[in-house]
Every structure is written in structure tokens, then in C-alpha cells.
Amino acid sequence: MFKQLSLWKWALSGATLAFVLIAPLVDAANTNQVSKSSDDLENLTLEQLVNVQVTSVSKKETDLFTSPAAIYVITQEDIRRSGVTSIPDALRMVPGMEVAQINASQWAVSSRGFNSQFADKLLVLVDGRSVYTPAFSGIIWEIQDLVMEDLDRIEVIRGPGAALWGDNAVNGVINIITKSARETQGTLISTSFGTDNQSITSLRYGGQLSTNLFYRVYLKYEREDGFDNTMGNRMPDGWDALHGGARFDWEPTLNDRFTLQGDYIAANLGGTAQFPTYNATTLYMTNFSGVNPKSDGNIVGRWTHDFSSSSQLTLQMYYDHSVETDAELKSTVDVYDFDLQHRFALGERQDIVWGAGFRDSLDDSPASFNLTFYPQKNYAQIYNVFAQDDITVVQNRFHVILGTKFDHNTYSGYELQPSGRLLWTPSEKQTVWMAVSRASTTPSHLDVASRYNQSTFPSAGGPVLVSLFGNPNFQAEQLLAYELGYRFVPAASWSFDLSTYYNVYDDVQVYQMGTPYFEATPVPHLVVPETAQNALSGESYGAELSVQWKPVDYWRLTASYSWLHMRLVPVDTTAGDSPQNQFQIHSYLDLPHNIDFSSAIYYVDSLPDQNVASYVRLDLGLSWRMNKTWEFGVFAQNLLDSGHVEFGSFRTSQVTEIPRSIYAKITCQF
């Protein structure tokens, strides 16, 4: 209790520090405010801010304020002013999102529970391309890299979105949307440098080839030294990455739009790992410390045709090739995906969207003593159809939205994922929504047919090897979710957004111990098997509240609080991987002479299962747009301590601290 009071004292001290830094600047802004272009988000009214257009909820453009889901949008302006340099770091802004940095390059990201380095209940899309790996259904965040200036927005749905998006959209959907080539014309050069030898350089050029045919090409290089562990020793987790790509957007007619884009990233990621190995006489644990090369290349083609203002057809195809290396493990994955989507109005009161798709994947994972897949080369397939009907019961007041997705995957067969939503807008300043949804995960090759030798230890009878086995009968994990939300704009300067949920989980994965047996190779040893089973069930419930306040035109404040309670039976193995309480405040202040000052303070609760204490984080940013060409910024993160732990690693017992960092950024556009 005293420890928590001490941490809250630090939080209040940090908030006081931020206010002290802000207060005198407010007076300066009040006396000499410089107007900016009308399309800058900081000049929008609060009503315009809460009515940002989103597409993730209904696969069509809707107002955020009247969207029947717990959705939050990170805008390009939020990214620019905060100075974040990665997608996971930007996701910290979202109420209720669980974002924890493991080391210099690795992250754990989830929503509403079940956080881990490779959380499998969160669907992540980049311009419509799913980026989870079918070998183990997780997101490799360290290679999800983009030129941050080219991001248009990040739409985040907390809660299930499976009726439209399908597999793994269980606890949330992250939809990362980049700008079109038309919006990125000209030259951009951006470079930043800071502590821990952190440096990022981005080069981008956009041009026009012919009438309504635009393109951009880009190249980005970044590197960072390793962080220290809790003993003060430098970890070998430094990294560097080179990322390049191109995008073409063509609008041959008023009703047709074509997009062709491709990216390739090659990264060298340092890291440590502990795993069992053997010599001529025994098994023992060994330590790996070195570089893990990773790469990913993809190409996406998309055609959109507008039949009318209420009817649209979209066809999309993509191919993705990735190579994942982790210590002695290596996996190559090829994914081919096709999606069709059609939206049309049926009469005056129904808006229908339906679609179909299939995804083929091939993962090739050469066997090692540590990890073996059966077979080494595995082919998997998912195909699906979906439909959703938005029924207007009372014009501008009451909607019923019914939908479902029906799919089939190689491992667990057929899955039905329906959803029903009610949307009530009693006035222009209020929105009430309710939802009942069913969602499921897709089992992976790791879940179904694999052996992972986790650890070994000596005993009187010889070495003992603990091995995790996949289960050919492993089924999809299931969620039945109940949600209730309320949005309210009581005045021109205030807005409130409250989301509550109750989730019932079934068939959740847990590894259960079996009967030990003797194994003669590579040296005689006893095997303690643990097999993946759908043996957990339970519930979670919580709430997420966010508030925006714009007391004056040049100052915007946002605050959010989220609370999560989880209980799984018979063994509560994952509840302590997610914080029960989170709180954050952001301040965005426009100063004279095109100077922006931003500050943010975060409180994140402890993680008992990870042995991670609660912490408070204070970030500050100051940027100056000297003119249309030049912008300068200075940013600081984690100012309240020299370093703190955010999450542990399942690969090593050495725990990394996330350090205080300060860096400067220069951007030139012409």
C-alpha cells in the first residue's frame, strides 16, 4: 500500500511539473497567438475532433462519435507532436491498450488482457494487409516499421471485430492507414539523433507520372544501442534496420482508384536467449548472445470502384514473404491473400456490406533441438465470407447492425463469428451503443504440431528435459463479449467517451503436464511433457473512460483511465500479464511563432506474473515549424527515472530496463 502511495506521489509530482512547465506558456500563447492553416488538427473544434472519419468499425466511412464500438484514432498530428518513433510507442496513447517495451527492439502489445510478446488475440492491419505470422499467430512488432510522417492515422478498436475482420480480431483491431501518394508529393528528409546512440533517417520523394497517377518512394534507416539490465550491465539487444518501398495511386476515372504498393525491411536485432542443448554426455542450459536477422517483403494491389454514393466494390490482393530468426530458430513464411468487398444500399433504410476472401500460407521451419515443427514445411488455408446489415429503425436516431463472418481454417475447421450492435443517438450530443459479439482465434502450426524444448535441469537419475508439445486436436479459443458505450459532448469544450465490457472466454490455451517418459537420444534423459490444451475458461470485465477538454483554441487536454479485472479457471495463468489500472494525461499547447509544446504522463499498474512493479512515465516534446520547409523538435521520454522494467522475456531471465531518452529531430519538406 505504501509503495503504491509513493508511486502516486511521484505521479502527482510529475503532473505538477508538467503543469508548472505549461502554465507560463499559456499566458504567452494568450497574448501572442499565431494562427495556422485551417487543416491543422490542433485548430479543429472539439466537435470536429470527436467526429473524425473512421472506416474500421463498419468497413465504410462513419463518424467516430456515432460509431457503435470502442474506437480511438491516433492522428498524424498526435504522432508529430508526441515525437514517437515506432508504432507500439504511438499505441500507448490509446485508452486501455496494454503496451510494454521488453528491450531495445521487442514489445508486448494487447488490449483488454492476455498480453505477451506474441499476443494472438489482436488483429493488426497495415493498409488492409494482415501482419500476424501464421506460424504462431503473433505480431513481430520489431519489423512493423513505417515512415512516421507518411501515416495518415491509426484506428484502434478495443473489443471484438471478428464479424467483419475475422480471425484473431478477438480483443481488438489495429488498423494502420498510410497517406496516399497524392498526399505525399515533394521531398521529405527527416533525421533524429539522441541518447543510446539512437538515430533515424527517412528520405521520401513523391511525384506525378501522368494525369491522376501519383507515386512515392522512400528509404529509412534506424539504429539504437542496447539497453541496460536491472544489474546495470549493457544488454546485447542493440539493433539496426533498413526499410524501403514505393506506392502508386492512380485514379483513371472519377469512380475508379488503383493502388499498388510494396515494402521491404531488413533488420539485425541483437538479443539474448537461454535454451537447452547437449554434448556427448548430458543436457544443459546455454546462453545465446548475438544478432538475429529478420526481413519482410510484401506487395499489395487494390482496386476500388464506386457505382454510386451508396455502392462500392473493392478487390485486394497481397503477397508477403518474411524470414524470422531467433537464436538457433529460423522460420520462413509466405502468405497469399485475396479479398473482395461490396457495399450497397437496400432501399432507404438498409446499408449492406458483404465480402469473401481466402489466404494461403506456407511456413518452412528447419528442425533444431530447441524447436521442431511437424512437418517442417506446412501449408495452411483460411477462406471466409461475411455480411453486415446496418438497419435504420429511426432516421438519425436508432440503428440495428447485424453481421457475421463464416470461415474455415486448416486446423480447427469451421468457425461462425456473429455480432449484433445497437446504436442510439438521442441527441446530436449523445451516443449510446451496445454490442454482443462472438470471436475466435485461429490455431497456429505451433499450437497443433510442434515440440519446443523449454528447459533442462540435472537430477539424481540424470538430466530432465521439459518439453512443450502441440496438440493435433487443439481448437480455436472462444470469446463471447458484451459491451456498452456512451459518448457525450456536454459543451463546446468538453467530450466524454465511456466503454464498458464483460467478456466470457472458453477453450483458452494452457499447457498441461503429462506422464514423464525416457528418451535415449541425443543423450539419455527423462522428458517431462506439457501439451497444449483448451482447458481454461473464465471472464474479464472492465471500463475505459477518456475525456477531452479544449479550454481555449490553442490548448487541448486529454485524459483517460482504464480498469481491467480477469479471472481464469482452473489455473489463473495470464491475469497478471496485464495491468489492472492505467491512467494518462496529455497536453497539447500551441505557442506563438508556430511552436508546439506537448506533455504526457502515464501511470501503469504492476504485473504480478511478470514481477514488474508499477511505474510512472513523463514525456515532453517541443517542436518549432519555422516555415513550410523546416521543422525542429526536441523530445524527452521517461523523465522521472533513469530506467524501469515494463515486461519480462520468455527467452531469458535477464530483465531489461527501459531508459530515459532525449533526442532531437529535424524535418525538411519541399
Secondary structure, 3 states (H helix, E strand, C coil): CHHHHHHHHHHHHHHHHHHHHHHHHHHHHHHCCCCCCCCCHHHCCHHHHHCCEECCCCCCCEECCCCCCEEEEEEHHHHHHHCCCCHHHHHCCCCCEEEEECCCCCEEEEECCCCCCCCCCCEEEECCEECECCCCCCECHHHCCCCHHHEEEEEEEECCCHHHHCCCCCCEEEEEEECCHHHHCEEEEEEEEEHHHEEEEEEEEEEEEECCEEEEEEEEEEEECCCEECCCCECCCCEEEEEEEEEEEEEEECCEEEEEEEEEEEEEEEEEEEEEEECCCCEEEEEEEEEEEEEEEEEEEEEEEEEECCEEEEEEEEEEEEEEEECCEEEEEEEEEEEEEEEEEECCCEEEEEEEEEEEEEEECCCCCCEEECCCEEEEEEEEEEEEEEEEEECCCEEEEEEEEEEEECCCEEEEEEEEEEEEEEECCEEEEEEEEEEECCCCHHHHCEEEEEEEECCCCCCEEEEEECCCCCCCCEEEEEEEEEEEEEECCEEEEEEEEEEEEEEEEEEEECCCEEECCCCCEEEEEEEEEEEEEEEEEEEEEEEEEEEECCEEEEEEEEEEEEEEECCCCCHHHCCCEEEEEEEEEEEHHHEEEEEEEEEECCEHHHCECCEEEEEEEEEEECCCCEEEEEEEECCCCCEECCCCCCCCCCCECEECEEEEEEEEEC
